[in-house]
Amino acid sequence: MILAVALLSAGGLSAFARDHDDARRAVAAGEIRTLVEILNVVKGKLPGEVVGVKLEREAGAWMYEFRLVDENGRLFVIHVDARTGEVERIKEK
């Protein structure tokens, strides 16, 4: 979580999107939630500490992709719907 907050401070939401303008428009239009809002929704549901975040489009839908490391050192990739905050899938790498 500390890394995610530091990244937010350094560049905000647009630092995580491939197309910064599209991401800004999506937030302004209410199509997606900001990273801060999503982290508040999913904290406690994630199996470890956030070490990376991306915002991308998958099949036309915006998704946050979180990379987490748990207390045993295992890496997980978690996809979260950027509009609803719903955890879509969790995959161990």
C-alpha positions in Angstrom: 0.0 0.0 0.0 2.8 2.4 0.8 4.2 2.0 -2.8 0.8 2.7 -4.3 0.3 5.8 -2.2 3.8 7.0 -3.1 3.1 6.4 -6.8 -0.2 8.4 -6.4 1.7 11.3 -4.9 4.3 11.2 -7.7 1.9 11.3 -10.7 -1.7 10.5 -9.8 -4.0 8.2 -11.7 -2.6 9.0 -15.1 0.8 7.5 -14.2 -0.8 4.1 -14.4 -2.7 4.3 -17.7 -1.4 3.6 -21.1 -3.4 6.5 -22.5 -3.3 9.2 -20.0 -6.0 11.3 -21.6 -8.5 8.4 -21.9 -7.9 7.7 -18.2 -8.5 11.3 -17.2 -11.6 11.5 -19.3 -12.9 8.2 -17.8 -12.5 9.5 -14.2 -14.0 12.9 -15.1 -17.0 11.2 -16.7 -17.5 8.9 -13.7 -16.8 5.8 -15.8 -14.1 4.6 -13.4 -13.0 5.3 -9.8 -9.7 6.8 -8.8 -7.0 4.5 -7.5 -7.5 5.9 -4.0 -11.2 5.0 -4.1 -10.5 1.5 -5.4 -7.8 0.9 -2.8 -10.3 1.9 -0.1 -12.9 -0.6 -1.5 -10.6 -3.6 -1.9 -8.3 -3.2 1.1 -8.7 -6.2 3.3 -9.7 -8.3 0.3 -6.1 -8.3 -1.1 -3.8 -11.1 0.0 -0.7 -9.0 0.5 1.2 -5.7 0.1 0.7 -3.8 -3.2 4.0 -3.5 -5.1 2.7 -2.4 -8.5 -0.4 -1.0 -10.1 -1.5 -0.5 -13.8 -4.7 0.8 -15.3 -5.7 -0.8 -18.6 -8.6 -1.6 -20.8 -9.6 -5.3 -21.2 -12.3 -6.2 -23.6 -13.6 -2.6 -23.5 -13.7 -2.4 -19.7 -11.2 -0.5 -17.5 -9.4 -2.7 -15.0 -6.8 -2.0 -12.3 -4.1 -4.6 -12.2 -2.5 -4.9 -8.8 0.7 -6.9 -8.1 1.0 -8.0 -4.5 3.4 -10.0 -2.5 2.1 -11.9 0.5 3.9 -12.7 3.8 5.4 -15.9 2.2 6.9 -14.0 -0.7 4.4 -15.2 -3.2 3.5 -12.8 -6.1 -0.2 -12.3 -7.0 -1.8 -10.4 -9.9 -5.3 -9.2 -9.0 -7.6 -7.6 -11.6 -10.2 -5.2 -10.2 -13.1 -3.6 -12.1 -12.2 0.1 -12.2 -15.8 1.2 -12.2 -17.2 -1.0 -9.4 -14.2 -2.0 -7.4 -15.1 -5.6 -7.7 -12.2 -8.1 -7.6 -12.5 -10.0 -11.0 -9.7 -12.5 -10.7 -6.7 -13.4 -8.6 -3.8 -15.3 -10.1 -0.6 -16.4 -8.4 2.5 -16.0 -10.5 
